[in-house]
Amino acid sequence: MRLLLVEDDEMLGQAVRDHLVANGHAADWVRRLDAAQAARMTTPYDVILLDLNLPDGRGLELLRALRRKGDATPVIILTAMDQLSMRIEGLNSGADDYLVKPFDLDELVARLGAVGRRYAGNPNPLLVVGPMEVDAAHRVVTVSGRPVELTAREWAVLDRLAQHPGTLVSKAQIEDALFGFGDEVESNAVEVYVSRLRKKLEAGVIHTVRGLGYRLAPP
């Protein structure tokens, strides 16, 4: 997934971004609301991770502005404020989930996956395509019962395709799921990762639509 992290704490922001990238996500990290607005103008995000207290205002201002415009991008609030009233305010403002600092980074990744699946229209973490089974909750892939080891970026490509089985996903959309701002992107990166996946998965699972992109075979 392509994620926007809005967090002004240097140590926490670095730790969260590094953990997200290590788990196969593309993460853009900004420290202010104005930078978050600028990032959103140029990049479509799957989920926004939003701190509430930022140098130039409250995160809830950004959240409310999104919802007033009809923007349904999922938002998970990350904050040190654990009062019940603050949680209620955040959720009533349109947040999809709420994590109180300090939080476990693996729990954050799990919640990201759950929120992403809900918005993709398939909350079920299990996907079966022929002899291949994908368990998104535990990031486990098996083919005919045999575990398949995937790198973080191979998983990111498969996860992006698996969000809408049978639907065309463009090369640009896959690149967005793989790379954040400042990452060096080789022109054939997507082709390389798709080729690696094909060698590890059952033949015919990933189809190429020449000049347009790729699709995962429907369940």
C-alpha positions in Angstrom: 0.0 0.0 0.0 1.0 3.6 -0.5 0.8 5.3 2.9 1.1 8.9 4.1 2.6 9.2 7.6 1.9 12.6 9.3 4.1 12.6 12.4 6.4 15.4 13.8 8.3 13.2 16.3 11.6 12.4 14.7 12.3 9.1 16.4 8.8 7.7 16.2 8.4 8.9 12.6 11.6 7.2 11.5 10.8 4.0 13.3 7.2 3.8 11.9 8.4 4.6 8.3 11.2 2.0 8.4 8.9 -0.7 9.8 6.3 0.0 7.1 8.9 -0.2 4.4 10.3 -3.4 5.8 6.8 -4.8 5.6 6.5 -4.1 1.9 4.7 -0.7 2.0 5.6 2.5 0.3 5.5 5.3 3.0 5.9 9.0 2.6 6.6 10.8 5.9 5.8 14.4 6.5 5.9 16.4 9.8 3.4 19.2 9.2 -0.2 19.6 8.0 0.7 21.8 5.1 3.2 19.2 3.9 0.5 16.5 4.2 -1.9 18.6 2.1 0.8 19.1 -0.6 1.5 15.4 -0.7 -2.1 14.6 -1.1 -2.4 16.9 -4.1 0.0 14.9 -6.1 -0.3 11.3 -4.7 -3.3 9.0 -4.1 -2.8 7.2 -0.8 -4.4 3.9 0.4 -4.2 5.0 4.1 -3.2 8.1 6.1 -1.5 7.7 9.5 -2.3 10.9 11.3 -0.9 12.4 14.5 -3.2 14.9 16.3 -0.8 17.5 17.6 1.4 19.0 14.8 3.5 22.1 14.6 1.0 24.0 12.4 -2.3 22.7 13.8 -4.4 19.7 14.9 -4.6 16.6 12.8 -8.3 16.5 13.2 -8.5 19.7 11.0 -7.0 17.7 8.1 -9.3 14.8 8.8 -12.4 16.9 8.9 -11.4 18.7 5.7 -11.0 15.4 3.9 -14.4 14.2 5.0 -16.1 17.5 4.1 -14.8 17.1 0.5 -16.1 13.6 0.4 -12.6 12.1 0.5 -13.0 8.6 1.9 -9.3 7.8 2.2 -8.9 5.6 5.3 -7.3 7.4 8.3 -5.8 5.9 11.4 -5.1 8.3 14.2 -1.8 7.9 16.1 -1.7 10.0 19.3 -0.4 10.1 22.9 -3.8 11.4 24.0 -5.7 8.4 25.3 -8.7 10.1 26.9 -12.0 8.5 25.9 -13.4 11.9 24.8 -10.5 12.3 22.3 -11.1 8.9 20.8 -14.8 9.6 20.4 -14.0 13.0 18.8 -11.5 11.3 16.4 -13.9 8.6 15.4 -16.8 11.0 15.0 -14.7 13.2 12.8 -14.3 10.3 10.4 -11.3 8.3 11.6 -11.3 4.6 10.8 -9.1 3.5 13.7 -7.2 4.9 16.6 -3.9 3.9 18.2 -2.5 5.3 21.4 1.3 5.9 21.7 3.4 4.0 22.5 2.0 1.2 20.3 3.4 -2.0 18.9 4.6 -1.6 15.3 3.4 -5.0 14.3 -0.1 -4.2 15.6 0.0 -1.0 13.4 0.8 -3.1 10.4 -2.1 -5.5 11.2 -4.6 -2.7 11.6 -3.4 -1.1 8.4 -4.1 -4.4 6.6 -7.6 -4.7 8.1 -8.5 -1.1 7.2 -7.1 -1.5 3.7 -9.1 -4.7 3.1 -12.3 -3.1 4.3 -12.0 -0.2 1.9 -11.0 -2.5 -1.0 -14.3 -4.2 -0.5 -12.9 -7.6 0.7 -12.6 -7.7 4.5 -11.8 -11.4 4.3 -8.0 -11.9 4.7 -8.1 -15.2 2.9 -8.0 -15.4 -0.9 -7.9 -18.6 -2.9 -7.0 -18.6 -6.5 -6.7 -22.1 -7.9 -4.1 -24.0 -5.8 -2.8 -20.7 -4.4 -3.9 -19.4 -1.0 -3.1 -15.9 0.3 -3.5 -15.2 4.0 -3.2 -11.4 4.1 -3.5 -11.2 7.9 -0.5 -13.4 8.5 1.3 -12.6 5.2 1.4 -16.3 4.3 1.2 -17.6 0.7 0.9 -21.3 -0.1 0.7 -23.1 -3.4 -0.8 -26.6 -3.3 -0.2 -26.5 0.5 3.5 -25.6 0.1 4.6 -22.3 1.8 6.1 -19.8 -0.6 8.7 -17.3 0.7 8.3 -13.8 -0.7 10.4 -10.7 -0.2 8.7 -7.5 1.1 8.4 -6.0 -2.3 7.2 -9.2 -3.9 4.5 -9.3 -1.3 3.6 -5.7 -2.0 3.0 -6.5 -5.6 1.0 -9.6 -4.9 -1.0 -7.7 -2.2 -1.8 -4.9 -4.6 -3.1 -7.3 -7.2 -5.0 -9.4 -4.6 -7.0 -6.3 -3.5 -9.2 -6.7 -6.6 -8.7 -10.2 -8.2 -9.6 -10.2 -11.8 -9.3 -6.4 -12.1 -6.6 -4.7 -14.2 -3.9 -2.9 -12.2 -1.7 -0.6 -14.1 2.1 -0.5 -13.8 1.9 3.0 -12.3 -0.5 1.8 -9.6 1.9 -1.0 -8.7 4.8 1.5 -8.6 2.8 3.6 -6.2 2.5 0.6 -3.9 6.2 -0.1 -4.0 8.0 3.2 -3.9 7.7 6.4 -1.8 9.0 9.9 -2.4 12.7 10.0 -3.1 13.0 6.2 -3.9 14.9 5.5 -7.0 12.6 3.6 -9.4 14.1 1.6 -12.3 12.0 1.6 -15.4 11.7 -2.2 -15.3 11.2 -2.7 -11.6 7.6 -3.8 -11.8 8.4 -6.3 -14.6 11.2 -7.7 -12.5 9.0 -8.3 -9.4 6.2 -9.7 -11.4 8.6 -12.1 -13.1 9.9 -13.3 -9.7 6.4 -13.8 -8.5 5.5 -15.9 -11.5 8.5 -18.2 -10.8 7.3 -18.8 -7.3 3.5 -19.0 -7.8 1.4 -21.3 -9.9 1.5 -20.7 -13.7 -1.4 -18.5 -14.9 -2.0 -16.7 -11.6 -0.8 -13.4 -12.9 -1.9 -12.3 -16.3 -0.3 -9.5 -18.4 -2.5 -7.1 -20.3 0.0 -5.8 -22.8 0.6 -2.1 -22.6 -1.9 -1.7 -19.8 -0.8 -3.7 -16.7 -1.5 -6.9 -14.8 -4.4 -8.7 -13.2 -4.6 -11.6 -10.7 -6.7 -14.5 -11.8 -10.2 -14.3 -10.1 -11.0 -16.7 -7.3 
